[in-house]
């Protein structure tokens, strides 16, 4: 695949909007089979999606096949409440008509004990849209700015994976990923938040930008960071990089398999893009300027985990996965650089202080007939972001998911798998600057509904 072809493929597979984070910035399952079984997949066959989970399971199927799918996601439980007044701001996305559509797929070639796979898959992302007129658009003076608040992000991986049956029981594998990260942000920061950033040494500048903006903002104004691209194939901030993973499975006995993987942290370049800065006075007067944005040192974390699959009877498969995501190594701050031509540069550091999290998943699949398979599962994840570091436009609250699914084989060559996953609404409170606002303290909730559909064709 040439770089030009790869770039075109990535553009075609970029979603119409953003998808929604579950395990922080990752989906709770990759593909319909995994999602229907609670996001498990370290030790059992989940199709081509295994390339970005545990590529060692790619040899589970003896034939070569094409795997294509789509996810439809919506943050149906997205809600913010101003805790002092009781005002509510609800997300603008509804399921399924204003959802986000995420196509993905790949191909797996089989020969003897070797499997080689390539594809493009969405690892995850997040998205919010609170509109123009909620309390999140209000500055400390009480004026509603009419500025839209929201976010979108998508993290794509294009893996090349190889798996080898070293023995009849042991399979080893590895994958190298091209990673593309895209992110859009519309974030209003009030004078109380900006003042805290300055006092903590987290907001500095060079040139006339800060000295010019400070007297306009005063004690009741604010500033809007606006980094959005309205097209369906671009994001406000974008960057490319690489990652990869190692995996293995071991068939303990005919009805039991264990698996393990290690995924390396990404090596992404700084994310860059064009946007604007809007300085808002206490009266609501606005002064906008074009700006060049850079999100520095943004990476996705290393992960490792193990899983076990057991079939007590031939028709029933039970699965358990454990994963640990090392967020503390990559998410201490959002480091933003803003360059405004003719006015200078501002550096802003928003604290995050994420912790490493454990993720547990259980799932089951029952072969009801030769053609029909039924699935169900549950997934639990720890909380990474401290409440005081929570940003209203970055919805990383969800911890529990329930998935159900089914697969139907229309022939020996063609089958369809479908899944539905519900992320139970979870909430956090934050009225602590700089990420929260003492003037507009909030309770922030998020829940999701996701449908996945996969078509597999053997050849």
Helices and strands as residue ranges (DSSP letters): H 3-13, H 32-36, G 47-52, G 55-60, E 65-74, E 79-82, E 88-90, E 100-111, E 114-131, G 135-137, E 149-165, E 170-190, H 191-199, E 203-206, H 209-217, E 222-227, E 237-253, E 256-263, E 267-268, E 271-280, E 286-296, E 303-313, E 316-325, G 327-329, E 333-340, E 344-351, E 357-367, E 372-381, G 387-389, E 400-409, E 414-430, E 442-458
